Amino acid sequence: MAPPPSTGSLGERFMHLAQTLQFGWFVGHVTLLLCTLRYGLSYVTFHPYSTWARYSYRTAFVAAAATYGIVVYKAYRARARAGSRQQGGPMALAGDENVQYLAMALVWLFARQIPLALLPFMVYSVFHVATYTRTNILPTISGPQQPPAGASPGGRPATKASPTADTIGKFVKEYYDSSMMLVASLEIFLWFRVLFSAIIFTKGSWILLGIYTVFVRARYSQSSFVQSAIAQMVARVDALVANQSTPPIVRQGWDTVKGAGRQATDATDINKYVGGQQQPGMKKAQ
């Protein structure tokens, strides 16, 4: 992320900042948050399909697609400028987390409304907005700090320290891991929500289930948070099934489900197709 401009008037600094692609990315995340809050207001007042609710819901995913599209475009442009010959094939492209979230944002944009689908994107946006505000917006507002006596006249002016920026930094550092676990849990719960829709044969739900299952499988191969969330869920079910009052047929059924899950996980390991270059937990979606 490029540093904010540190010279000129406040208006000039903001104009310089607003002309960057990264500022568009920031605006997209802010729009996503505002639309999610507006849709949440309609949802809690039992009007999830009102005109404003539908508009807010769709606009949130338009904003999500725009933000992830910007990240994917910038990554492609950076590789092109560097003269990289290995832009990656289709499987490598599919292994990019930002491409995955871009694809899912587009899927949710055109699928029927499922409120839970907004929440993972909203959590990501909270941290992206907070980080961009700390590293770009606040330094742009505060302006350059007066250089100390004897400093090199050609040196870049330092920005003023901000208590607000420090508070935001502490918030991000303290709650990032727990929030990523929340995102992982929400994505898993969302899978069960889509599964339920498929079971009751909601229109288009089986196609949506197939697409979202591929997405969750990819997230499992790349995210240590998703792996931990699934491991915790399995451990809880194991504890319940281990109770002596549990019928043997239930235990056998759960063992069958776990065995089938392991086989499906091994058979769909994306690292087999992208050369094992992706490592769990090493990247985060933008």
Helices and strands as residue ranges (DSSP letters): H 10-18, H 21-44, H 51-81, H 90-94, H 97-110, G 115-117, H 118-132, I 133-137, H 138-142, H 163-199, H 205-222, H 224-241, H 248-267, G 270-272
